[in-house]
Amino acid sequence: MGKLAQYMQDEFATRCPAGWKCSSEKRVLSAELERRIGYSPRVDVCCERDDGSRRLWIEFEISRADPVANHAKFATSHLFKPFDETDVFVSMVSSHVTRGRRNLASNTVHLLRHIGINSFQTVLFPTINPERIKQLNHSSIEQLQEASLDIASEQERVFQVVDPVLETDGQRVHFTSELFEVIRNLHQWNHQISDPDTKKLWKRRTVTYFVFDSASKLFAPSKFCAYVIPNQSSSIQQTPAAGLMDIATYCKVDQSYRGFDGQRARVHLTKNLGMKLSAPSVTIDRAFETWLQRNDSSIVVHPNGPKFIRAPDWY
């Protein structure tokens, strides 16, 4: 059994924000219900406001084990004891979890929302590579205490992704919480901009920072990629668009809200999700030239030239 989760539990409790209390291994169901169903859904950390107005149920997914199991335990608990609107499930997934498994878990979050659980998945220690995560997980508590891990940033990330940036027409706009959401937003922009009516709505915008997806060789404005609209239980969209930003909403809030800011978006992607500015690359430049030719009527590159943001190497 690794020690990193235990260390995180202790640190979250020690650094619990004012007005909150944190507990570890908190039961989701009563002991009686646990005996009845034969398993014990518990979370690594539960952060609860002193006045009881909000609870954050936080899971640390550190090893290569399939994180969807914990999502499923939490979802099935909802069948026996429905969660309140003030309850929020947050899964924090390290780089040691393989890309396919973390993306499967990310998609499962949309199903949790559909059945009425306010849910998010985000990265855990995004700047630490898988091998180092493995080493940390096999370290002693004393060694972890000496490792200078930035626990404050991990706590801060939780609140940054669960709290909306703004609300408009009954929709909550949040920062993207997971790398897979960023890439899905990128594909969403490229899909929607091909529609003539949507292209007219977008018009022609000057952009400096672009997210680059090395798998598809596609790009999209980084600001568009940095925000999402979490799907709600009252309706479920077709899977490719579930919980993403869309161009119509983007254009509306971009004109109306000062807080909907490109610099904030870029800082969120690079600081909170571990994405990074790409070094000069002939391969990326060629891919961008090809992409820009297809989207010249929608994109004007800033006179200072384009800058590319991409996922960390471990992703």
C-alpha positions as YAML, in Angstrom:
chain: A
units: angstrom
residues:
- id: 1
  name: MET
  ca: [0.00, 0.00, 0.00]
- id: 2
  name: GLY
  ca: [1.46, 3.35, -1.05]
- id: 3
  name: LYS
  ca: [1.91, 6.16, 1.42]
- id: 4
  name: LEU
  ca: [1.22, 9.15, -0.83]
- id: 5
  name: ALA
  ca: [-2.56, 9.11, -0.33]
- id: 6
  name: GLN
  ca: [-2.12, 8.93, 3.44]
- id: 7
  name: TYR
  ca: [0.32, 11.82, 3.32]
- id: 8
  name: MET
  ca: [-2.15, 13.85, 1.22]
- id: 9
  name: GLN
  ca: [-4.93, 13.12, 3.70]
- id: 10
  name: ASP
  ca: [-2.81, 14.40, 6.57]
- id: 11
  name: GLU
  ca: [-1.70, 17.49, 4.66]
- id: 12
  name: PHE
  ca: [-5.21, 18.40, 3.50]
- id: 13
  name: ALA
  ca: [-6.38, 18.20, 7.12]
- id: 14
  name: THR
  ca: [-3.45, 20.30, 8.36]
- id: 15
  name: ARG
  ca: [-4.01, 22.94, 5.67]
- id: 16
  name: CYS
  ca: [-7.80, 22.93, 5.84]
- id: 17
  name: PRO
  ca: [-9.08, 26.42, 4.87]
- id: 18
  name: ALA
  ca: [-10.69, 28.63, 7.48]
- id: 19
  name: GLY
  ca: [-14.37, 27.84, 7.85]
- id: 20
  name: TRP
  ca: [-13.89, 24.24, 6.72]
- id: 21
  name: LYS
  ca: [-13.18, 20.94, 8.45]
- id: 22
  name: CYS
  ca: [-11.45, 18.00, 6.78]
- id: 23
  name: SER
  ca: [-11.74, 14.31, 7.62]
- id: 24
  name: SER
  ca: [-10.19, 11.17, 6.12]
- id: 25
  name: GLU
  ca: [-11.73, 7.86, 5.05]
- id: 26
  name: LYS
  ca: [-15.21, 9.25, 5.55]
- id: 27
  name: ARG
  ca: [-18.11, 6.86, 5.07]
- id: 28
  name: VAL
  ca: [-20.44, 7.67, 2.20]
- id: 29
  name: LEU
  ca: [-23.11, 5.25, 3.49]
- id: 30
  name: SER
  ca: [-24.04, 4.07, 6.96]
- id: 31
  name: ALA
  ca: [-22.40, 0.97, 8.44]
- id: 32
  name: GLU
  ca: [-25.73, -0.84, 8.13]
- id: 33
  name: LEU
  ca: [-25.98, -0.11, 4.41]
- id: 34
  name: GLU
  ca: [-22.34, -1.15, 3.93]
- id: 35
  name: ARG
  ca: [-23.13, -4.55, 5.45]
- id: 36
  name: ARG
  ca: [-26.18, -4.89, 3.24]
- id: 37
  name: ILE
  ca: [-24.43, -4.16, -0.07]
- id: 38
  name: GLY
  ca: [-21.15, -5.88, 0.83]
- id: 39
  name: TYR
  ca: [-18.72, -3.05, 0.10]
- id: 40
  name: SER
  ca: [-17.66, 0.17, 1.82]
- id: 41
  name: PRO
  ca: [-17.70, 3.35, -0.27]
- id: 42
  name: ARG
  ca: [-15.38, 5.85, 1.42]
- id: 43
  name: VAL
  ca: [-13.45, 8.87, 0.24]
- id: 44
  name: ASP
  ca: [-9.86, 9.82, 0.94]
- id: 45
  name: VAL
  ca: [-10.78, 13.30, 2.15]
- id: 46
  name: CYS
  ca: [-14.08, 15.03, 2.89]
- id: 47
  name: CYS
  ca: [-13.92, 18.81, 3.23]
- id: 48
  name: GLU
  ca: [-17.07, 20.27, 4.77]
- id: 49
  name: ARG
  ca: [-18.02, 23.85, 5.55]
- id: 50
  name: ASP
  ca: [-18.53, 24.50, 9.23]
- id: 51
  name: ASP
  ca: [-22.13, 25.57, 8.53]
- id: 52
  name: GLY
  ca: [-22.79, 22.38, 6.55]
- id: 53
  name: SER
  ca: [-23.58, 24.28, 3.34]
- id: 54
  name: ARG
  ca: [-21.09, 22.36, 1.18]
- id: 55
  name: ARG
  ca: [-19.15, 19.11, 1.14]
- id: 56
  name: LEU
  ca: [-16.30, 18.15, -1.17]
- id: 57
  name: TRP
  ca: [-15.71, 14.39, -1.43]
- id: 58
  name: ILE
  ca: [-12.14, 14.04, -2.72]
- id: 59
  name: GLU
  ca: [-10.48, 10.89, -4.07]
- id: 60
  name: PHE
  ca: [-6.74, 10.62, -4.82]
- id: 61
  name: GLU
  ca: [-6.07, 8.29, -7.77]
- id: 62
  name: ILE
  ca: [-2.34, 7.73, -7.56]
- id: 63
  name: SER
  ca: [-1.41, 4.26, -8.83]
- id: 64
  name: ARG
  ca: [-2.10, 2.55, -12.15]
- id: 65
  name: ALA
  ca: [-5.19, 0.85, -10.72]
- id: 66
  name: ASP
  ca: [-8.41, 1.66, -12.58]
- id: 67
  name: PRO
  ca: [-9.87, 4.86, -11.06]
- id: 68
  name: VAL
  ca: [-13.35, 4.16, -12.46]
- id: 69
  name: ALA
  ca: [-13.95, 1.72, -9.60]
- id: 70
  name: ASN
  ca: [-14.16, 4.61, -7.15]
- id: 71
  name: HIS
  ca: [-16.41, 6.57, -9.50]
- id: 72
  name: ALA
  ca: [-18.71, 3.52, -9.62]
- id: 73
  name: LYS
  ca: [-18.76, 3.13, -5.84]
- id: 74
  name: PHE
  ca: [-19.72, 6.75, -5.47]
- id: 75
  name: ALA
  ca: [-22.40, 6.53, -8.18]
- id: 76
  name: THR
  ca: [-24.01, 3.40, -6.77]
- id: 77
  name: SER
  ca: [-24.06, 4.95, -3.30]
- id: 78
  name: HIS
  ca: [-26.33, 7.60, -4.80]
- id: 79
  name: LEU
  ca: [-28.93, 4.86, -5.39]
- id: 80
  name: PHE
  ca: [-29.15, 4.14, -1.66]
- id: 81
  name: LYS
  ca: [-28.57, 7.61, -0.25]
- id: 82
  name: PRO
  ca: [-28.92, 10.42, -2.82]
- id: 83
  name: PHE
  ca: [-26.38, 13.19, -2.56]
- id: 84
  name: ASP
  ca: [-27.48, 16.78, -2.07]
- id: 85
  name: GLU
  ca: [-26.84, 19.60, -4.53]
- id: 86
  name: THR
  ca: [-24.25, 20.88, -2.06]
- id: 87
  name: ASP
  ca: [-22.22, 17.64, -2.34]
- id: 88
  name: VAL
  ca: [-19.37, 17.63, -4.87]
- id: 89
  name: PHE
  ca: [-17.32, 14.58, -5.91]
- id: 90
  name: VAL
  ca: [-13.75, 15.40, -6.99]
- id: 91
  name: SER
  ca: [-11.36, 12.81, -8.40]
- id: 92
  name: MET
  ca: [-7.70, 13.88, -8.53]
- id: 93
  name: VAL
  ca: [-5.75, 11.64, -10.92]
- id: 94
  name: SER
  ca: [-1.96, 11.46, -11.08]
- id: 95
  name: SER
  ca: [0.21, 11.04, -14.18]
- id: 96
  name: HIS
  ca: [0.90, 7.43, -13.16]
- id: 97
  name: VAL
  ca: [-2.63, 6.48, -14.24]
- id: 98
  name: THR
  ca: [-2.48, 5.61, -17.94]
- id: 99
  name: ARG
  ca: [-4.08, 7.95, -20.46]
- id: 100
  name: GLY
  ca: [-6.87, 5.56, -21.44]
- id: 101
  name: ARG
  ca: [-7.88, 4.87, -17.86]
- id: 102
  name: ARG
  ca: [-7.85, 8.53, -16.86]
- id: 103
  name: ASN
  ca: [-9.90, 9.44, -19.93]
- id: 104
  name: LEU
  ca: [-12.40, 6.67, -19.18]
- id: 105
  name: ALA
  ca: [-12.73, 8.06, -15.66]
- id: 106
  name: SER
  ca: [-13.12, 11.58, -17.07]
- id: 107
  name: ASN
  ca: [-15.99, 10.44, -19.29]
- id: 108
  name: THR
  ca: [-17.58, 8.66, -16.33]
- id: 109
  name: VAL
  ca: [-17.81, 12.03, -14.56]
- id: 110
  name: HIS
  ca: [-20.37, 13.09, -17.17]
- id: 111
  name: LEU
  ca: [-22.46, 10.04, -16.29]
- id: 112
  name: LEU
  ca: [-22.24, 10.93, -12.59]
- id: 113
  name: ARG
  ca: [-23.55, 14.38, -13.39]
- id: 114
  name: HIS
  ca: [-26.36, 12.91, -15.44]
- id: 115
  name: ILE
  ca: [-27.66, 10.92, -12.47]
- id: 116
  name: GLY
  ca: [-27.54, 14.00, -10.27]
- id: 117
  name: ILE
  ca: [-24.08, 14.02, -8.67]
- id: 118
  name: ASN
  ca: [-22.10, 17.25, -8.95]
- id: 119
  name: SER
  ca: [-18.76, 15.82, -10.12]
- id: 120
  name: PHE
  ca: [-15.34, 16.84, -11.39]
- id: 121
  name: GLN
  ca: [-12.08, 15.15, -12.29]
- id: 122
  name: THR
  ca: [-8.78, 16.98, -12.25]
- id: 123
  name: VAL
  ca: [-5.05, 16.34, -12.29]
- id: 124
  name: LEU
  ca: [-2.94, 15.50, -9.24]
- id: 125
  name: PHE
  ca: [0.63, 16.85, -9.25]
- id: 126
  name: PRO
  ca: [0.50, 17.65, -13.00]
- id: 127
  name: THR
  ca: [4.19, 18.60, -13.22]
- id: 128
  name: ILE
  ca: [5.41, 15.30, -11.76]
- id: 129
  name: ASN
  ca: [6.07, 12.47, -14.22]
- id: 130
  name: PRO
  ca: [4.77, 8.90, -13.72]
- id: 131
  name: GLU
  ca: [8.06, 7.40, -12.55]
- id: 132
  name: ARG
  ca: [8.48, 10.07, -9.88]
- id: 133
  name: ILE
  ca: [4.87, 9.55, -8.73]
- id: 134
  name: LYS
  ca: [5.65, 5.85, -8.36]
- id: 135
  name: GLN
  ca: [8.76, 6.65, -6.31]
- id: 136
  name: LEU
  ca: [6.84, 9.03, -4.07]
- id: 137
  name: ASN
  ca: [4.08, 6.49, -3.53]
- id: 138
  name: HIS
  ca: [6.64, 3.96, -2.28]
- id: 139
  name: SER
  ca: [8.35, 6.48, 0.01]
- id: 140
  name: SER
  ca: [7.91, 6.70, 3.76]
- id: 141
  name: ILE
  ca: [5.92, 9.50, 5.36]
- id: 142
  name: GLU
  ca: [9.20, 11.00, 6.55]
- id: 143
  name: GLN
  ca: [10.60, 10.99, 3.01]
- id: 144
  name: LEU
  ca: [7.40, 12.58, 1.67]
- id: 145
  name: GLN
  ca: [7.67, 15.31, 4.28]
- id: 146
  name: GLU
  ca: [11.15, 16.08, 2.94]
- id: 147
  name: ALA
  ca: [10.07, 16.03, -0.72]
- id: 148
  name: SER
  ca: [8.77, 19.64, -0.72]
- id: 149
  name: LEU
  ca: [5.52, 18.72, -2.45]
- id: 150
  name: ASP
  ca: [3.34, 21.73, -3.24]
- id: 151
  name: ILE
  ca: [0.20, 20.64, -1.38]
- id: 152
  name: ALA
  ca: [-1.20, 24.18, -1.30]
- id: 153
  name: SER
  ca: [-1.50, 24.17, -5.11]
- id: 154
  name: GLU
  ca: [-3.29, 20.82, -5.04]
- id: 155
  name: GLN
  ca: [-5.86, 22.17, -2.59]
- id: 156
  name: GLU
  ca: [-6.20, 25.38, -4.56]
- id: 157
  name: ARG
  ca: [-6.87, 23.43, -7.76]
- id: 158
  name: VAL
  ca: [-9.85, 21.69, -6.17]
- id: 159
  name: PHE
  ca: [-11.60, 24.98, -5.50]
- id: 160
  name: GLN
  ca: [-10.61, 26.44, -8.87]
- id: 161
  name: VAL
  ca: [-12.37, 23.66, -10.77]
- id: 162
  name: VAL
  ca: [-15.46, 23.21, -8.57]
- id: 163
  name: ASP
  ca: [-16.30, 26.92, -8.29]
- id: 164
  name: PRO
  ca: [-17.85, 28.49, -11.41]
- id: 165
  name: VAL
  ca: [-16.05, 31.34, -13.14]
- id: 166
  name: LEU
  ca: [-19.41, 32.84, -14.07]
- id: 167
  name: GLU
  ca: [-23.08, 31.96, -14.49]
- id: 168
  name: THR
  ca: [-25.22, 32.90, -17.47]
- id: 169
  name: ASP
  ca: [-28.76, 31.90, -18.46]
- id: 170
  name: GLY
  ca: [-28.83, 29.13, -15.89]
- id: 171
  name: GLN
  ca: [-25.51, 27.69, -17.05]
- id: 172
  name: ARG
  ca: [-22.33, 27.57, -14.98]
- id: 173
  name: VAL
  ca: [-19.06, 28.20, -16.80]
- id: 174
  name: HIS
  ca: [-16.04, 26.57, -15.13]
- id: 175
  name: PHE
  ca: [-12.36, 26.26, -15.89]
- id: 176
  name: THR
  ca: [-11.51, 22.96, -17.55]
- id: 177
  name: SER
  ca: [-10.55, 20.51, -14.84]
- id: 178
  name: GLU
  ca: [-8.87, 17.75, -16.83]
- id: 179
  name: LEU
  ca: [-6.52, 17.53, -19.83]
- id: 180
  name: PHE
  ca: [-9.02, 15.39, -21.71]
- id: 181
  name: GLU
  ca: [-11.56, 18.22, -21.47]
- id: 182
  name: VAL
  ca: [-9.03, 20.59, -23.04]
- id: 183
  name: ILE
  ca: [-8.52, 18.26, -25.99]
- id: 184
  name: ARG
  ca: [-12.25, 17.65, -26.34]
- id: 185
  name: ASN
  ca: [-12.80, 21.41, -26.41]
- id: 186
  name: LEU
  ca: [-10.19, 21.67, -29.15]
- id: 187
  name: HIS
  ca: [-12.08, 19.16, -31.28]
- id: 188
  name: GLN
  ca: [-15.36, 20.88, -30.43]
- id: 189
  name: TRP
  ca: [-14.08, 24.19, -31.80]
- id: 190
  name: ASN
  ca: [-12.82, 22.59, -35.01]
- id: 191
  name: HIS
  ca: [-16.12, 20.77, -35.49]
- id: 192
  name: GLN
  ca: [-18.36, 23.76, -34.83]
- id: 193
  name: ILE
  ca: [-16.37, 26.27, -36.85]
- id: 194
  name: SER
  ca: [-17.09, 24.20, -39.97]
- id: 195
  name: ASP
  ca: [-20.77, 25.16, -39.69]
- id: 196
  name: PRO
  ca: [-21.46, 28.32, -41.76]
- id: 197
  name: ASP
  ca: [-23.85, 29.88, -39.21]
- id: 198
  name: THR
  ca: [-21.46, 29.26, -36.33]
- id: 199
  name: LYS
  ca: [-18.58, 30.66, -38.36]
- id: 200
  name: LYS
  ca: [-20.57, 33.89, -38.86]
- id: 201
  name: LEU
  ca: [-21.15, 34.09, -35.12]
- id: 202
  name: TRP
  ca: [-17.44, 33.64, -34.39]
- id: 203
  name: LYS
  ca: [-16.49, 36.15, -37.09]
- id: 204
  name: ARG
  ca: [-12.70, 36.59, -37.45]
- id: 205
  name: ARG
  ca: [-10.72, 36.86, -34.23]
- id: 206
  name: THR
  ca: [-7.10, 37.69, -33.50]
- id: 207
  name: VAL
  ca: [-5.43, 34.93, -31.50]
- id: 208
  name: THR
  ca: [-1.94, 34.55, -30.03]
- id: 209
  name: TYR
  ca: [-2.14, 31.35, -27.97]
- id: 210
  name: PHE
  ca: [-3.31, 28.05, -29.42]
- id: 211
  name: VAL
  ca: [-3.68, 24.61, -27.87]
- id: 212
  name: PHE
  ca: [-2.02, 21.94, -30.02]
- id: 213
  name: ASP
  ca: [-3.11, 18.30, -30.08]
- id: 214
  name: SER
  ca: [-0.21, 16.20, -31.32]
- id: 215
  name: ALA
  ca: [-2.44, 13.19, -32.07]
- id: 216
  name: SER
  ca: [-4.77, 14.95, -34.51]
- id: 217
  name: LYS
  ca: [-2.41, 17.80, -35.53]
- id: 218
  name: LEU
  ca: [-5.28, 20.21, -34.80]
- id: 219
  name: PHE
  ca: [-5.21, 23.55, -33.01]
- id: 220
  name: ALA
  ca: [-7.77, 25.79, -31.31]
- id: 221
  name: PRO
  ca: [-7.71, 29.11, -29.46]
- id: 222
  name: SER
  ca: [-6.43, 28.43, -25.93]
- id: 223
  name: LYS
  ca: [-9.10, 30.61, -24.31]
- id: 224
  name: PHE
  ca: [-11.86, 28.50, -25.85]
- id: 225
  name: CYS
  ca: [-10.13, 25.34, -24.64]
- id: 226
  name: ALA
  ca: [-9.83, 26.57, -21.04]
- id: 227
  name: TYR
  ca: [-13.54, 26.79, -20.16]
- id: 228
  name: VAL
  ca: [-16.36, 24.25, -19.98]
- id: 229
  name: ILE
  ca: [-20.08, 24.13, -19.20]
- id: 230
  name: PRO
  ca: [-20.62, 21.05, -16.99]
- id: 231
  name: ASN
  ca: [-23.64, 19.04, -18.09]
- id: 232
  name: GLN
  ca: [-26.56, 18.87, -15.67]
- id: 233
  name: SER
  ca: [-28.79, 15.99, -14.62]
- id: 234
  name: SER
  ca: [-31.86, 17.50, -16.28]
- id: 235
  name: SER
  ca: [-30.55, 16.79, -19.76]
- id: 236
  name: ILE
  ca: [-27.79, 14.84, -21.46]
- id: 237
  name: GLN
  ca: [-26.18, 15.96, -24.66]
- id: 238
  name: GLN
  ca: [-24.78, 13.77, -27.35]
- id: 239
  name: THR
  ca: [-21.53, 12.33, -26.04]
- id: 240
  name: PRO
  ca: [-19.04, 14.31, -28.20]
- id: 241
  name: ALA
  ca: [-20.35, 17.62, -26.81]
- id: 242
  name: ALA
  ca: [-21.22, 16.66, -23.22]
- id: 243
  name: GLY
  ca: [-19.95, 19.19, -20.71]
- id: 244
  name: LEU
  ca: [-17.89, 21.24, -23.17]
- id: 245
  name: MET
  ca: [-17.72, 24.89, -24.20]
- id: 246
  name: ASP
  ca: [-19.59, 25.84, -27.37]
- id: 247
  name: ILE
  ca: [-18.98, 28.73, -29.74]
- id: 248
  name: ALA
  ca: [-22.41, 30.34, -29.23]
- id: 249
  name: THR
  ca: [-21.96, 30.56, -25.46]
- id: 250
  name: TYR
  ca: [-18.34, 31.61, -25.83]
- id: 251
  name: CYS
  ca: [-19.23, 34.54, -28.10]
- id: 252
  name: LYS
  ca: [-22.00, 35.67, -25.75]
- id: 253
  name: VAL
  ca: [-19.98, 35.65, -22.53]
- id: 254
  name: ASP
  ca: [-16.87, 37.02, -24.24]
- id: 255
  name: GLN
  ca: [-18.79, 40.22, -24.90]
- id: 256
  name: SER
  ca: [-20.49, 40.43, -21.50]
- id: 257
  name: TYR
  ca: [-18.06, 39.31, -18.77]
- id: 258
  name: ARG
  ca: [-14.72, 40.93, -18.04]
- id: 259
  name: GLY
  ca: [-13.70, 37.94, -15.94]
- id: 260
  name: PHE
  ca: [-13.85, 35.73, -19.02]
- id: 261
  name: ASP
  ca: [-10.23, 36.48, -19.68]
- id: 262
  name: GLY
  ca: [-7.61, 35.02, -22.01]
- id: 263
  name: GLN
  ca: [-4.69, 35.54, -19.65]
- id: 264
  name: ARG
  ca: [-6.54, 33.79, -16.80]
- id: 265
  name: ALA
  ca: [-7.28, 30.96, -19.22]
- id: 266
  name: ARG
  ca: [-3.64, 30.60, -20.24]
- id: 267
  name: VAL
  ca: [-2.41, 30.65, -16.64]
- id: 268
  name: HIS
  ca: [-4.97, 28.01, -15.72]
- id: 269
  name: LEU
  ca: [-3.85, 25.69, -18.52]
- id: 270
  name: THR
  ca: [-0.14, 26.04, -17.78]
- id: 271
  name: LYS
  ca: [-0.12, 26.37, -14.00]
- id: 272
  name: ASN
  ca: [-3.09, 24.31, -12.87]
- id: 273
  name: LEU
  ca: [-3.21, 21.59, -15.53]
- id: 274
  name: GLY
  ca: [0.51, 21.30, -16.20]
- id: 275
  name: MET
  ca: [0.34, 22.19, -19.89]
- id: 276
  name: LYS
  ca: [3.37, 23.97, -21.30]
- id: 277
  name: LEU
  ca: [4.40, 26.40, -23.97]
- id: 278
  name: SER
  ca: [5.98, 24.50, -26.81]
- id: 279
  name: ALA
  ca: [9.59, 25.09, -27.75]
- id: 280
  name: PRO
  ca: [10.18, 26.09, -31.39]
- id: 281
  name: SER
  ca: [9.34, 23.12, -33.60]
- id: 282
  name: VAL
  ca: [9.39, 22.79, -37.37]
- id: 283
  name: THR
  ca: [6.87, 19.95, -37.15]
- id: 284
  name: ILE
  ca: [4.37, 22.02, -35.16]
- id: 285
  name: ASP
  ca: [4.91, 25.07, -37.39]
- id: 286
  name: ARG
  ca: [4.11, 23.02, -40.49]
- id: 287
  name: ALA
  ca: [1.02, 21.52, -38.89]
- id: 288
  name: PHE
  ca: [-0.14, 25.00, -37.87]
- id: 289
  name: GLU
  ca: [0.38, 26.37, -41.37]
- id: 290
  name: THR
  ca: [-1.80, 23.59, -42.79]
- id: 291
  name: TRP
  ca: [-4.47, 24.12, -40.13]
- id: 292
  name: LEU
  ca: [-4.46, 27.90, -40.55]
- id: 293
  name: GLN
  ca: [-5.01, 27.62, -44.30]
- id: 294
  name: ARG
  ca: [-8.28, 25.81, -43.54]
- id: 295
  name: ASN
  ca: [-9.31, 28.37, -40.92]
- id: 296
  name: ASP
  ca: [-7.98, 31.59, -42.39]
- id: 297
  name: SER
  ca: [-11.47, 33.10, -42.55]
- id: 298
  name: SER
  ca: [-11.92, 32.64, -38.77]
- id: 299
  name: ILE
  ca: [-8.45, 33.23, -37.31]
- id: 300
  name: VAL
  ca: [-6.02, 36.14, -37.51]
- id: 301
  name: VAL
  ca: [-2.66, 35.40, -35.91]
- id: 302
  name: HIS
  ca: [-1.37, 38.16, -33.64]
- id: 303
  name: PRO
  ca: [1.46, 40.22, -35.21]
- id: 304
  name: ASN
  ca: [3.85, 38.86, -32.57]
- id: 305
  name: GLY
  ca: [3.28, 35.39, -33.99]
- id: 306
  name: PRO
  ca: [1.53, 32.29, -32.65]
- id: 307
  name: LYS
  ca: [2.41, 30.53, -29.41]
- id: 308
  name: PHE
  ca: [1.49, 26.90, -28.81]
- id: 309
  name: ILE
  ca: [0.37, 25.22, -25.61]
- id: 310
  name: ARG
  ca: [0.44, 21.44, -25.41]
- id: 311
  name: ALA
  ca: [-0.20, 18.70, -22.90]
- id: 312
  name: PRO
  ca: [2.65, 17.52, -20.65]
- id: 313
  name: ASP
  ca: [4.85, 14.78, -22.06]
- id: 314
  name: TRP
  ca: [3.39, 12.13, -19.75]
- id: 315
  name: TYR
  ca: [-0.08, 12.61, -21.28]
...
